[in-house]
Amino acid sequence: MSLAGKKIVIIGGTSGIGFAVARQAAAAGAHVVVASSSQDRVDAATKRLGGPAEGRRLDVADGDAIAAFFEQVGEFDHLVYTAGESLLIKSLVDTTPQEARAVFERRFWGAFLSAKYAAPRLRDGGSITFSSGVLAVRPLSGTALTAGITGGVEALSRALAVELAPLRVNVVQPGVIRTELWDGSVPDPEAFLRDAGSELLTRRVGTAEEAAAAYLFVLANAYVTGTTLAVDGGAALV
């Protein structure tokens, strides 16, 4: 169950939960490859990670770029997909088709294509871990698009766990986690996080490190597949 010596690719691994996964995996002795659409974020993340970490620029809205990325990466052990821009919180009638497609491209289609091109390069005992969110089971007004995409990712994960077996496929379902994601999603991030935390069973929102620990669990445990692991402070119950 050790990750030492394993090569782990983390798409979206330069910030937020993805970077926390990269940092914890590197601390566990893994060789990490982080990818992001911003070269500046890639450079900053690899510098912070140090050691044998690699960084590559990747636009997950570009299917050809995803194919080329995995060709360059070669064989590896685990894929983690945490990529996604700020959440689009907007009513259905006000959401334009262009906005909806842009979010879908990165959060669902990018995940699908990453799995497609990664699977043939994953070594025996390898795995794919997607990211969804508590909105898949507890949607709020204005989150129809995100709820639909996260629910789709969870269904995709289960289907691929069956199709790609014995390759393992799982999904982590974070609740509200304190990351920079909220900076572009809500007008007052600090007030939002404080209010959201007060309504949870834990009486606070989660940290990126707490969420990342869930990813490392499903990466390392060779008997876990087809699973959605919630890290939500009890959000699904309140």
C-alpha positions as CSV (number, residue, x, y, z in Angstrom):
1,M,0.0,0.0,0.0
2,S,3.0,2.3,-0.2
3,L,3.2,5.1,-2.8
4,A,7.0,5.2,-2.5
5,G,8.6,5.1,-5.9
6,K,5.3,5.4,-7.8
7,K,4.8,7.9,-10.6
8,I,1.6,9.9,-10.0
9,V,0.2,12.3,-12.5
10,I,-2.1,15.0,-11.0
11,I,-4.0,17.1,-13.6
12,G,-5.0,20.3,-11.7
13,G,-2.1,19.7,-9.3
14,T,-0.8,23.2,-9.1
15,S,-3.3,24.7,-6.7
16,G,-6.0,23.8,-4.1
17,I,-6.8,20.2,-3.4
18,G,-4.7,19.0,-6.4
19,F,-1.5,20.7,-5.0
20,A,-2.2,19.2,-1.6
21,V,-2.4,15.8,-3.2
22,A,0.9,16.4,-5.0
23,R,2.6,17.5,-1.8
24,Q,1.4,14.6,0.3
25,A,2.2,12.1,-2.5
26,A,5.7,13.5,-2.8
27,A,6.2,13.4,1.0
28,A,5.2,9.7,0.7
29,G,8.0,9.1,-1.7
30,A,6.2,9.3,-5.0
31,H,7.4,10.9,-8.1
32,V,4.7,13.5,-9.0
33,V,3.9,15.1,-12.3
34,V,1.6,18.1,-12.0
35,A,-0.2,19.7,-14.9
36,S,-2.2,23.0,-15.2
37,S,-3.3,25.4,-18.0
38,S,-1.0,28.1,-16.5
39,Q,2.7,27.8,-17.0
40,D,3.3,30.3,-14.1
41,R,1.3,28.0,-11.8
42,V,3.2,25.0,-13.1
43,D,6.5,26.6,-12.4
44,A,5.5,27.8,-9.0
45,A,4.1,24.5,-7.9
46,T,7.2,22.5,-9.0
47,K,9.4,24.9,-7.2
48,R,7.4,24.5,-4.0
49,L,7.3,20.7,-4.4
50,G,11.0,20.4,-5.0
51,G,12.8,17.1,-5.4
52,P,11.9,15.0,-8.4
53,A,8.6,16.7,-9.1
54,E,7.8,17.6,-12.8
55,G,5.4,20.1,-14.1
56,R,3.8,20.5,-17.5
57,R,1.3,22.9,-19.0
58,L,-1.9,21.3,-20.2
59,D,-5.2,22.8,-21.4
60,V,-7.8,20.1,-20.6
61,A,-10.2,21.7,-23.0
62,D,-7.9,20.6,-25.9
63,G,-8.3,16.9,-26.6
64,D,-5.3,16.7,-28.8
65,A,-3.2,18.3,-26.1
66,I,-4.4,15.7,-23.6
67,A,-3.4,12.9,-26.0
68,A,0.1,14.4,-26.6
69,F,0.5,15.0,-22.8
70,F,0.1,11.3,-21.9
71,E,2.3,10.3,-24.8
72,Q,5.1,12.4,-23.4
73,V,4.5,11.2,-19.8
74,G,4.8,7.5,-20.8
75,E,4.1,4.7,-18.3
76,F,3.0,5.7,-14.9
77,D,1.1,4.3,-11.9
78,H,-1.7,6.6,-10.8
79,L,-3.8,9.4,-12.4
80,V,-5.6,12.0,-10.2
81,Y,-7.9,14.5,-12.0
82,T,-8.8,17.7,-10.0
83,A,-8.8,20.2,-12.8
84,G,-11.6,22.8,-13.0
85,E,-12.1,26.5,-13.1
86,S,-14.2,28.4,-10.5
87,L,-17.7,27.1,-10.0
88,L,-20.4,28.6,-12.2
89,I,-23.2,29.4,-9.8
90,K,-26.0,30.8,-12.0
91,S,-29.6,30.1,-12.7
92,L,-30.5,27.8,-15.6
93,V,-32.2,30.6,-17.5
94,D,-29.2,32.9,-17.2
95,T,-26.6,30.3,-18.1
96,T,-25.5,30.6,-21.7
97,P,-24.8,27.5,-23.8
98,Q,-21.2,28.8,-24.3
99,E,-20.7,29.0,-20.5
100,A,-22.2,25.6,-19.9
101,R,-20.0,24.0,-22.6
102,A,-16.8,25.6,-21.2
103,V,-17.4,24.2,-17.8
104,F,-18.4,20.8,-19.2
105,E,-15.2,20.7,-21.4
106,R,-12.9,21.0,-18.4
107,R,-14.7,19.2,-15.6
108,F,-16.3,16.2,-17.5
109,W,-14.9,16.0,-21.0
110,G,-11.3,16.6,-19.8
111,A,-11.7,13.9,-17.2
112,F,-13.1,11.5,-19.8
113,L,-10.3,12.1,-22.3
114,S,-7.6,11.9,-19.6
115,A,-8.9,8.5,-18.6
116,K,-9.0,7.4,-22.2
117,Y,-5.4,8.3,-23.0
118,A,-4.0,7.4,-19.6
119,A,-5.5,3.9,-19.2
120,P,-3.2,2.2,-21.8
121,R,-0.1,3.7,-20.0
122,L,-1.0,2.8,-16.4
123,R,1.1,0.0,-15.0
124,D,-0.2,-3.1,-13.2
125,G,-1.8,-2.1,-9.9
126,G,-2.6,1.4,-11.3
127,S,-5.6,3.6,-10.7
128,I,-7.6,6.6,-11.8
129,T,-9.1,9.0,-9.3
130,F,-11.6,11.6,-10.4
131,S,-13.1,14.5,-8.4
132,S,-16.8,15.3,-8.0
133,G,-18.5,17.3,-5.2
134,V,-21.3,17.2,-2.7
135,L,-23.5,19.1,-5.1
136,A,-23.9,15.7,-6.9
137,V,-26.1,14.6,-4.0
138,R,-27.1,17.9,-2.3
139,P,-27.6,20.5,-5.1
140,L,-28.4,24.1,-4.4
141,S,-30.3,26.6,-6.4
142,G,-28.1,27.9,-9.2
143,T,-25.9,24.8,-9.3
144,A,-27.7,22.7,-11.9
145,L,-24.8,22.6,-14.3
146,T,-22.2,21.7,-11.6
147,A,-24.5,19.1,-10.0
148,G,-25.1,17.5,-13.3
149,I,-21.4,17.3,-14.2
150,T,-20.3,16.0,-10.8
151,G,-23.1,13.4,-10.9
152,G,-21.9,12.4,-14.3
153,V,-18.3,12.1,-13.2
154,E,-19.4,9.7,-10.4
155,A,-21.3,7.6,-12.9
156,L,-18.4,7.6,-15.3
157,S,-16.1,6.4,-12.5
158,R,-18.3,3.4,-11.7
159,A,-18.6,2.5,-15.3
160,L,-14.9,2.7,-15.9
161,A,-14.2,0.7,-12.8
162,V,-16.1,-2.2,-14.4
163,E,-14.7,-1.7,-18.0
164,L,-11.1,-1.2,-17.1
165,A,-10.8,-3.8,-14.3
166,P,-8.4,-4.8,-12.7
167,L,-7.3,-1.1,-13.1
168,R,-9.0,0.7,-10.3
169,V,-11.2,3.8,-10.7
170,N,-12.6,5.8,-7.9
171,V,-13.9,9.3,-7.2
172,V,-13.4,11.6,-4.2
173,Q,-16.5,13.8,-3.4
174,P,-15.3,16.9,-1.5
175,G,-17.7,19.2,0.3
176,V,-16.8,22.8,0.9
177,I,-13.0,23.0,1.2
178,R,-11.0,26.1,1.9
179,T,-9.1,26.7,-1.3
180,E,-8.6,29.5,-3.8
181,L,-11.4,28.0,-5.9
182,W,-13.9,30.2,-4.0
183,D,-12.1,33.4,-4.9
184,G,-13.7,33.4,-8.3
185,S,-16.9,31.6,-7.4
186,V,-18.6,33.8,-4.7
187,P,-18.5,37.6,-4.0
188,D,-17.2,37.3,-0.4
189,P,-15.3,34.0,-0.1
190,E,-14.4,34.4,3.6
191,A,-18.0,35.1,4.6
192,F,-19.2,32.2,2.4
193,L,-16.8,29.8,4.0
194,R,-17.7,30.9,7.5
195,D,-21.4,30.6,6.9
196,A,-21.1,27.3,5.1
197,G,-19.0,25.9,7.9
198,S,-21.5,26.9,10.6
199,E,-24.1,24.7,9.0
200,L,-22.0,21.6,8.8
201,L,-21.9,18.8,11.4
202,T,-18.2,19.6,11.9
203,R,-19.0,23.3,12.4
204,R,-16.3,24.3,9.9
205,V,-15.3,23.8,6.3
206,G,-12.5,21.3,5.4
207,T,-8.9,22.0,4.5
208,A,-7.1,21.0,1.3
209,E,-4.9,18.7,3.3
210,E,-7.9,16.8,4.7
211,A,-9.4,16.4,1.3
212,A,-6.0,15.3,-0.1
213,A,-5.7,12.5,2.5
214,A,-8.8,10.9,0.9
215,Y,-7.1,10.8,-2.5
216,L,-4.0,9.2,-1.1
217,F,-6.2,6.6,0.6
218,V,-7.8,5.4,-2.6
219,L,-4.5,5.6,-4.5
220,A,-2.7,3.4,-2.0
221,N,-5.4,0.9,-1.1
222,A,-5.4,-1.8,-3.8
223,Y,-8.8,-3.2,-2.7
224,V,-10.8,0.0,-3.3
225,T,-12.5,0.5,-6.7
226,G,-15.8,1.8,-8.0
227,T,-16.1,3.9,-4.9
228,T,-17.2,7.4,-4.2
229,L,-15.5,8.7,-1.1
230,A,-17.2,11.7,0.6
231,V,-15.1,14.3,2.5
232,D,-17.8,16.8,3.2
233,G,-18.1,17.5,7.0
234,G,-21.5,15.8,7.0
235,A,-22.9,18.2,4.3
236,A,-25.0,15.4,2.7
237,L,-26.9,15.0,6.0
238,V,-27.8,18.6,6.8
